[in-house]
Amino acid sequence: MAKNLRSFLGFALLAGLLGCGAAATLSAQALADQPKGKEKEYVAANSNGNVAAGKDAAVSAGAAAAPVMSTPQSNAYRLGPEDELTVSVWHEPELSGGVTVRPDGMITLPLLNDIKVAGLTTEETQSLLIEKMKGFVNDPQVTVIVKAIKSQKVFLVGSVTKQGAYALNGQTTLELIAEAGGLGPFAKKGSIYVLRKQNGKQARLPFNYKQALSGKGTNPILQSGDVVVVP
């Protein structure tokens, strides 16, 4: 009986020792696993932060690199007195026809009466007429064409065949003299000049007829208001 008791106590002691060893092993394993999990969480957090920061930097860089669009100023021709226009209204022949800009800058159209167009481009005039015609025409389609430019003029004086004012059509000084019938018999071909207003002052541009005729001299392109003087 005493022998059996000693055997039982020995067995119980051994089992206790084995249990403690297993528990210590499990605890050590848990402790070993815990930092790895935290390290993974830290790496993941850092990765997400870096990705987010990268996205923010890319957005900022894209915003900084975005081009700034500018609207160029239009150099379209602007209507003036004596200009001849053709106004066409789609499917409305009674509202269409030719008109001339009066000295006061107005034109007259059926139903619309007097409309000021001086200083406007053809596109601006079209938009203006469309708005005014909406009370008379359903969805008006309007086209405005400049038939003849007569508001911009240049002047020729002196020893030429025909002095006077001429419509500016982009001609040069030599072309204007030819348009006037040429020089007079006593014209001083080497003393011709162009008077032009620049920055509020009158400038004098020399012009040598013989050199321009041979293609060796300057031949200024005329601007509105220029006066060509032939001594």
C-alpha positions in Angstrom: 0.0 0.0 0.0 2.8 2.4 0.9 4.5 1.4 -2.4 1.5 2.3 -4.4 1.2 5.6 -2.7 4.8 6.5 -3.5 4.2 5.5 -7.1 1.1 7.7 -7.3 2.8 10.7 -5.8 5.8 10.3 -8.2 3.5 10.2 -11.2 1.6 13.3 -10.0 4.8 15.2 -9.5 6.0 14.2 -13.0 2.7 15.3 -14.6 2.9 18.6 -12.8 6.4 19.2 -14.0 5.4 18.4 -17.6 2.4 20.7 -17.4 4.5 23.6 -16.2 7.0 23.0 -19.1 4.2 23.0 -21.7 2.7 26.2 -20.3 6.1 27.9 -20.3 6.6 26.9 -23.9 3.1 28.2 -24.9 3.8 31.5 -23.1 7.2 31.9 -24.8 5.6 31.2 -28.2 2.9 33.8 -27.5 5.4 36.3 -26.5 7.5 35.6 -29.6 4.4 36.0 -31.8 3.2 39.2 -30.2 6.0 41.6 -31.4 5.7 40.2 -35.0 2.0 41.1 -35.1 2.7 44.5 -33.8 5.6 44.9 -36.3 3.2 43.9 -39.1 0.7 46.4 -37.9 3.4 49.1 -37.8 4.7 48.3 -41.2 1.1 48.3 -42.6 0.3 51.6 -41.0 3.6 53.1 -42.3 2.9 51.7 -45.8 -0.6 53.2 -45.9 0.7 56.5 -44.6 3.4 56.5 -47.3 0.9 55.6 -50.0 -1.5 58.4 -48.8 1.4 60.9 -48.6 2.5 59.8 -52.1 -1.0 60.4 -53.5 -1.2 63.8 -51.8 2.1 64.7 -53.2 1.1 63.6 -56.7 -2.1 65.6 -56.5 -0.2 68.7 -55.3 2.3 68.2 -58.1 -0.4 67.8 -60.7 -2.2 70.9 -59.4 1.1 72.9 -59.6 1.8 71.6 -63.1 -1.6 72.3 -64.5 -1.3 74.8 -67.3 -3.0 78.2 -67.0 -5.2 78.9 -70.0 -5.4 82.4 -71.3 -7.9 83.9 -73.6 -6.3 85.6 -76.5 -7.6 89.1 -77.4 -9.5 89.2 -80.6 -8.2 91.4 -83.5 -11.4 91.0 -85.5 -12.5 94.0 -87.7 -14.9 96.4 -86.0 -17.6 98.1 -88.0 -17.6 101.8 -88.7 -19.6 104.5 -90.6 -20.1 103.9 -94.3 -19.3 100.2 -94.1 -21.6 98.2 -96.3 -23.1 95.0 -94.8 -25.3 92.1 -95.9 -27.7 90.8 -93.3 -29.2 87.4 -94.0 -31.9 85.9 -91.8 -32.6 82.2 -92.5 -36.1 81.7 -94.0 -36.9 85.4 -93.5 -36.2 87.2 -96.8 -38.2 90.3 -95.7 -35.7 90.8 -92.9 -32.6 90.2 -95.1 -30.8 92.6 -97.3 -28.0 95.1 -97.7 -27.5 97.9 -95.3 -25.0 100.8 -94.8 -23.7 101.9 -91.5 -24.8 105.6 -91.1 -22.5 108.4 -89.8 -24.1 107.9 -86.4 -23.1 104.3 -86.3 -26.7 102.9 -86.8 -28.3 100.6 -89.3 -32.0 100.3 -90.1 -33.8 96.9 -90.4 -37.4 96.0 -90.9 -39.3 95.6 -87.6 -36.1 96.4 -85.6 -35.8 100.0 -86.7 -32.4 101.6 -85.8 -29.7 99.5 -84.2 -26.2 100.8 -83.3 -23.5 98.5 -84.7 -20.5 100.8 -85.0 -17.6 99.5 -82.9 -18.9 95.9 -83.0 -17.5 92.9 -84.8 -19.7 90.9 -87.2 -20.1 88.2 -84.5 -21.2 90.7 -81.9 -23.6 92.2 -84.5 -25.1 88.8 -85.2 -25.6 88.1 -81.5 -27.3 91.5 -81.1 -29.6 91.0 -84.0 -30.5 87.5 -82.9 -31.6 88.8 -79.4 -33.7 91.6 -81.0 -35.3 89.3 -83.5 -36.5 86.7 -80.9 -39.6 88.8 -80.4 -40.6 88.4 -84.0 -38.9 85.2 -85.3 -38.8 81.8 -83.8 -35.2 80.7 -83.3 -33.6 83.3 -85.7 -30.5 82.4 -87.5 -28.6 85.5 -88.6 -25.5 86.0 -90.7 -23.7 89.4 -91.1 -21.2 89.9 -93.9 -19.0 93.0 -94.5 -19.6 93.7 -98.2 -17.3 96.7 -98.4 -15.1 98.4 -95.8 -15.4 102.2 -96.2 -15.1 103.5 -92.7 -11.3 103.1 -92.7 -9.7 105.6 -95.1 -6.3 106.9 -96.2 -5.7 110.2 -97.9 -3.5 111.2 -100.9 -2.6 114.8 -101.5 -0.1 116.7 -103.7 1.1 116.1 -107.2 -0.9 113.1 -108.2 -3.5 112.5 -110.9 -6.5 112.2 -108.4 -6.2 113.5 -104.9 -8.7 112.6 -102.2 -9.8 110.0 -99.6 -9.5 106.3 -100.5 -11.0 103.2 -98.7 -8.3 101.3 -96.9 -8.0 97.8 -98.2 -4.6 96.8 -96.9 -2.8 98.5 -99.8 0.8 99.8 -99.7 1.9 103.4 -100.5 2.8 102.4 -104.0 -0.5 100.7 -104.6 -2.4 103.8 -103.4 -0.5 106.0 -105.8 -1.3 103.6 -108.6 -5.0 103.6 -107.6 -5.0 107.4 -107.9 -3.7 107.2 -111.4 0.0 107.7 -110.7 2.2 110.8 -110.0 1.9 114.1 -111.7 4.5 115.3 -114.2 6.3 117.5 -111.7 6.2 115.3 -108.6 9.3 115.0 -106.6 9.7 111.2 -106.5 12.4 111.1 -103.9 10.6 113.4 -101.4 7.3 111.6 -100.9 6.3 110.8 -97.3 3.5 109.3 -95.2 2.1 111.2 -92.2 0.9 108.8 -89.5 -0.3 109.3 -85.9 1.7 107.2 -83.4 1.2 107.4 -79.6 -0.7 110.7 -80.0 2.1 112.3 -82.1 2.4 112.7 -85.9 5.3 110.7 -87.4 6.8 111.2 -90.9 7.7 108.1 -92.8 9.9 108.7 -95.9 9.0 107.0 -99.2 11.2 106.9 -102.3 9.1 106.2 -105.3 11.9 105.1 -107.7 13.4 102.7 -105.1 10.0 101.2 -104.2 9.2 100.8 -107.9 12.4 98.8 -108.4 11.8 96.8 -105.3 14.8 98.1 -103.4 13.2 100.7 -101.2 10.7 100.6 -98.4 7.0 100.5 -99.3 5.0 101.1 -96.1 1.6 99.3 -95.7 -0.9 102.0 -95.0 -3.0 102.3 -91.9 -6.3 104.0 -91.3 -5.9 107.8 -91.2 -2.6 107.9 -93.0 -1.9 110.8 -95.3 0.4 110.3 -98.3 2.0 113.6 -99.3 3.5 114.0 -102.8 5.4 117.3 -103.1 
